[in-house]
Amino acid sequence: AEQDMCSLWHMSEPAVLSNLQLRFAADQPYTYVAHLLIAVNPLKPIPDPAEVSYEGAASSAALAALPPHQFAVAERAYRALLAQPAAGGGGRQDQSIVVSGESGAGK
C-alpha cells in the first residue's frame, strides 16, 4: 500500500479505495494525497508514534520520509510559519489546517 496516493499507478476511485483498505488492514490509518492527509477511523486504539521523531526531523526530506501522520502536517505548517524570508521572496507563509469529517468521528 502506498503512503502517498500520488504514487498510485492509476488514480481512480477503485485504486484509492483499495489503497485505503490495504492501509486500514495494516493498522495504518493515515495516507497522504500530496499535502492532504486522509485519516480513516481505525475503530480501535492505534499508538501514536513519538512526537520527537517528527519534531526532530532535520529537514523537509527527513520529515517526508516519516509515515503519514497529523504530527507531520502540524510540523510542516509550524516550519512554514517560522521560515525566514529568502532572497527570492519566499519565506513565512500563513497556514491553515482544515479538519473535516462526520459528526462523532473523533476529529
PyRosetta script that sets phi, psi and omega in degrees:
from pyrosetta import init, pose_from_sequence

init()
pose = pose_from_sequence("AEQDMCSLWHMSEPAVLSNLQLRFAADQPYTYVAHLLIAVNPLKPIPDPAEVSYEGAASSAALAALPPHQFAVAERAYRALLAQPAAGGGGRQDQSIVVSGESGAGK")
pose.set_psi(1, 142.3)
pose.set_omega(1, -176.7)
pose.set_phi(2, -86.8)
pose.set_psi(2, 137.1)
pose.set_omega(2, 175.0)
pose.set_phi(3, -71.7)
pose.set_psi(3, -32.4)
pose.set_omega(3, 179.0)
pose.set_phi(4, -122.6)
pose.set_psi(4, 117.5)
pose.set_omega(4, -175.1)
pose.set_phi(5, -70.0)
pose.set_psi(5, -7.7)
pose.set_omega(5, 171.7)
pose.set_phi(6, -65.9)
pose.set_psi(6, -17.7)
pose.set_omega(6, 179.3)
pose.set_phi(7, -85.0)
pose.set_psi(7, -6.0)
pose.set_omega(7, 179.1)
pose.set_phi(8, -64.2)
pose.set_psi(8, 141.2)
pose.set_omega(8, -179.7)
pose.set_phi(9, -64.3)
pose.set_psi(9, -43.2)
pose.set_omega(9, 177.0)
pose.set_phi(10, -121.1)
pose.set_psi(10, 125.5)
pose.set_omega(10, 177.0)
pose.set_phi(11, -96.3)
pose.set_psi(11, 96.9)
pose.set_omega(11, 179.3)
pose.set_phi(12, -141.1)
pose.set_psi(12, 165.2)
pose.set_omega(12, 179.9)
pose.set_phi(13, -57.7)
pose.set_psi(13, -46.7)
pose.set_omega(13, 178.3)
pose.set_phi(14, -61.5)
pose.set_psi(14, -37.9)
pose.set_omega(14, -179.8)
pose.set_phi(15, -67.2)
pose.set_psi(15, -42.0)
pose.set_omega(15, 178.9)
pose.set_phi(16, -63.9)
pose.set_psi(16, -47.8)
pose.set_omega(16, -179.9)
pose.set_phi(17, -63.7)
pose.set_psi(17, -38.6)
pose.set_omega(17, 177.8)
pose.set_phi(18, -64.0)
pose.set_psi(18, -43.7)
pose.set_omega(18, 179.7)
pose.set_phi(19, -63.7)
pose.set_psi(19, -43.8)
pose.set_omega(19, 178.0)
pose.set_phi(20, -62.9)
pose.set_psi(20, -38.8)
pose.set_omega(20, 179.4)
pose.set_phi(21, -65.8)
pose.set_psi(21, -42.1)
pose.set_omega(21, 178.1)
pose.set_phi(22, -63.1)
pose.set_psi(22, -42.7)
pose.set_omega(22, 179.5)
pose.set_phi(23, -67.7)
pose.set_psi(23, -39.4)
pose.set_omega(23, 177.4)
pose.set_phi(24, -59.9)
pose.set_psi(24, -46.4)
pose.set_omega(24, -179.5)
pose.set_phi(25, -62.6)
pose.set_psi(25, -27.4)
pose.set_omega(25, 180.0)
pose.set_phi(26, -93.9)
pose.set_psi(26, 15.9)
pose.set_omega(26, -178.3)
pose.set_phi(27, 56.2)
pose.set_psi(27, 39.6)
pose.set_omega(27, 176.0)
pose.set_phi(28, -121.1)
pose.set_psi(28, 83.4)
pose.set_omega(28, -171.8)
pose.set_phi(29, -77.0)
pose.set_psi(29, -8.3)
pose.set_omega(29, -176.3)
pose.set_phi(30, -108.0)
pose.set_psi(30, 134.7)
pose.set_omega(30, -178.8)
pose.set_phi(31, -143.5)
pose.set_psi(31, 137.7)
pose.set_omega(31, 176.7)
pose.set_phi(32, -90.7)
pose.set_psi(32, 153.5)
pose.set_omega(32, 161.1)
pose.set_phi(33, -131.1)
pose.set_psi(33, 91.7)
pose.set_omega(33, -171.1)
pose.set_phi(34, 60.2)
pose.set_psi(34, -116.8)
pose.set_omega(34, -178.7)
pose.set_phi(35, -93.7)
pose.set_psi(35, 0.6)
pose.set_omega(35, 179.6)
pose.set_phi(36, -89.5)
pose.set_psi(36, 132.0)
pose.set_omega(36, 178.0)
pose.set_phi(37, -105.0)
pose.set_psi(37, 123.8)
pose.set_omega(37, 175.1)
pose.set_phi(38, -102.0)
pose.set_psi(38, 128.1)
pose.set_omega(38, 177.7)
pose.set_phi(39, -117.1)
pose.set_psi(39, 124.7)
pose.set_omega(39, 177.1)
pose.set_phi(40, -104.0)
pose.set_psi(40, 128.7)
pose.set_omega(40, -179.5)
pose.set_phi(41, -58.6)
pose.set_psi(41, 117.2)
pose.set_omega(41, -177.6)
pose.set_phi(42, -75.6)
pose.set_psi(42, -8.4)
pose.set_omega(42, 178.2)
pose.set_phi(43, 62.4)
pose.set_psi(43, 16.8)
pose.set_omega(43, 175.4)
pose.set_phi(44, -163.6)
pose.set_psi(44, 160.6)
pose.set_omega(44, 178.8)
pose.set_phi(45, -64.9)
pose.set_psi(45, 132.8)
pose.set_omega(45, 175.1)
pose.set_phi(46, -121.9)
pose.set_psi(46, 124.7)
pose.set_omega(46, -178.7)
pose.set_phi(47, -65.9)
pose.set_psi(47, 137.3)
pose.set_omega(47, 175.8)
pose.set_phi(48, -75.0)
pose.set_psi(48, 146.9)
pose.set_omega(48, 173.9)
pose.set_phi(49, -69.9)
pose.set_psi(49, 164.7)
pose.set_omega(49, 178.1)
pose.set_phi(50, -63.0)
pose.set_psi(50, 128.5)
pose.set_omega(50, 177.9)
pose.set_phi(51, -58.9)
pose.set_psi(51, -30.0)
pose.set_omega(51, -178.2)
pose.set_phi(52, -58.9)
pose.set_psi(52, -34.8)
pose.set_omega(52, -178.7)
pose.set_phi(53, -64.1)
pose.set_psi(53, -32.3)
pose.set_omega(53, 179.3)
pose.set_phi(54, -83.8)
pose.set_psi(54, -41.9)
pose.set_omega(54, 178.3)
pose.set_phi(55, -67.5)
pose.set_psi(55, -33.2)
pose.set_omega(55, -175.7)
pose.set_phi(56, -84.6)
pose.set_psi(56, -4.1)
pose.set_omega(56, 178.9)
pose.set_phi(57, -63.3)
pose.set_psi(57, 115.9)
pose.set_omega(57, -172.0)
pose.set_phi(58, -68.7)
pose.set_psi(58, -28.2)
pose.set_omega(58, -176.0)
pose.set_phi(59, -137.4)
pose.set_psi(59, 169.0)
pose.set_omega(59, 176.4)
pose.set_phi(60, -62.9)
pose.set_psi(60, -35.0)
pose.set_omega(60, 178.7)
pose.set_phi(61, -65.7)
pose.set_psi(61, -41.0)
pose.set_omega(61, 178.4)
pose.set_phi(62, -65.6)
pose.set_psi(62, -37.9)
pose.set_omega(62, 178.3)
pose.set_phi(63, -66.2)
pose.set_psi(63, -40.6)
pose.set_omega(63, -180.0)
pose.set_phi(64, -66.9)
pose.set_psi(64, -24.7)
pose.set_omega(64, -179.2)
pose.set_phi(65, -77.3)
pose.set_psi(65, -16.2)
pose.set_omega(65, 179.6)
pose.set_phi(66, -78.1)
pose.set_psi(66, 155.4)
pose.set_omega(66, -179.9)
pose.set_phi(67, -60.6)
pose.set_psi(67, 151.7)
pose.set_omega(67, 178.5)
pose.set_phi(68, -58.8)
pose.set_psi(68, 136.2)
pose.set_omega(68, 179.7)
pose.set_phi(69, -168.3)
pose.set_psi(69, 155.9)
pose.set_omega(69, 178.5)
pose.set_phi(70, -64.8)
pose.set_psi(70, -24.6)
pose.set_omega(70, 175.6)
pose.set_phi(71, -61.8)
pose.set_psi(71, -38.9)
pose.set_omega(71, 180.0)
pose.set_phi(72, -67.1)
pose.set_psi(72, -40.0)
pose.set_omega(72, 178.2)
pose.set_phi(73, -62.1)
pose.set_psi(73, -46.5)
pose.set_omega(73, 180.0)
pose.set_phi(74, -64.0)
pose.set_psi(74, -41.1)
pose.set_omega(74, -179.4)
pose.set_phi(75, -64.7)
pose.set_psi(75, -42.7)
pose.set_omega(75, 177.8)
pose.set_phi(76, -62.4)
pose.set_psi(76, -42.5)
pose.set_omega(76, 179.4)
pose.set_phi(77, -64.6)
pose.set_psi(77, -42.8)
pose.set_omega(77, 179.5)
pose.set_phi(78, -62.5)
pose.set_psi(78, -44.1)
pose.set_omega(78, 179.2)
pose.set_phi(79, -63.5)
pose.set_psi(79, -36.9)
pose.set_omega(79, 178.8)
pose.set_phi(80, -67.4)
pose.set_psi(80, -32.1)
pose.set_omega(80, 177.0)
pose.set_phi(81, -68.7)
pose.set_psi(81, -34.1)
pose.set_omega(81, -176.5)
pose.set_phi(82, -90.9)
pose.set_psi(82, -9.8)
pose.set_omega(82, -174.8)
pose.set_phi(83, -57.0)
pose.set_psi(83, 136.4)
pose.set_omega(83, 177.5)
pose.set_phi(84, -80.8)
pose.set_psi(84, 141.1)
pose.set_omega(84, 178.7)
pose.set_phi(85, -56.5)
pose.set_psi(85, 135.0)
pose.set_omega(85, 179.2)
pose.set_phi(86, -96.7)
pose.set_psi(86, 168.1)
pose.set_omega(86, -178.4)
pose.set_phi(87, -61.0)
pose.set_psi(87, -32.3)
pose.set_omega(87, -177.3)
pose.set_phi(88, -84.7)
pose.set_psi(88, 10.9)
pose.set_omega(88, 179.0)
pose.set_phi(89, 94.2)
pose.set_psi(89, -5.4)
pose.set_omega(89, 177.4)
pose.set_phi(90, -76.9)
pose.set_psi(90, 176.1)
pose.set_omega(90, 177.6)
pose.set_phi(91, 141.3)
pose.set_psi(91, -140.6)
pose.set_omega(91, -176.4)
pose.set_phi(92, -56.6)
pose.set_psi(92, 138.1)
pose.set_omega(92, 178.2)
pose.set_phi(93, -135.4)
pose.set_psi(93, 136.6)
pose.set_omega(93, 173.6)
pose.set_phi(94, -59.5)
pose.set_psi(94, 147.6)
pose.set_omega(94, -177.2)
pose.set_phi(95, -128.9)
pose.set_psi(95, 148.2)
pose.set_omega(95, 169.8)
pose.set_phi(96, -145.1)
pose.set_psi(96, 147.4)
pose.set_omega(96, 179.3)
pose.set_phi(97, -126.1)
pose.set_psi(97, 123.9)
pose.set_omega(97, 179.8)
pose.set_phi(98, -102.3)
pose.set_psi(98, 126.7)
pose.set_omega(98, 176.6)
pose.set_phi(99, -114.0)
pose.set_psi(99, 119.8)
pose.set_omega(99, -175.3)
pose.set_phi(100, -130.3)
pose.set_psi(100, 147.2)
pose.set_omega(100, 177.4)
pose.set_phi(101, 170.5)
pose.set_psi(101, 175.6)
pose.set_omega(101, -178.9)
pose.set_phi(102, -70.1)
pose.set_psi(102, 153.9)
pose.set_omega(102, 176.3)
pose.set_phi(103, -59.1)
pose.set_psi(103, 133.0)
pose.set_omega(103, 179.7)
pose.set_phi(104, 81.5)
pose.set_psi(104, 10.3)
pose.set_omega(104, -176.2)
pose.set_phi(105, -84.7)
pose.set_psi(105, -2.4)
pose.set_omega(105, 177.2)
pose.set_phi(106, 86.4)
pose.set_psi(106, 28.6)
pose.set_omega(106, -179.7)
pose.set_phi(107, -63.4)
pose.dump_pdb("model.pdb")
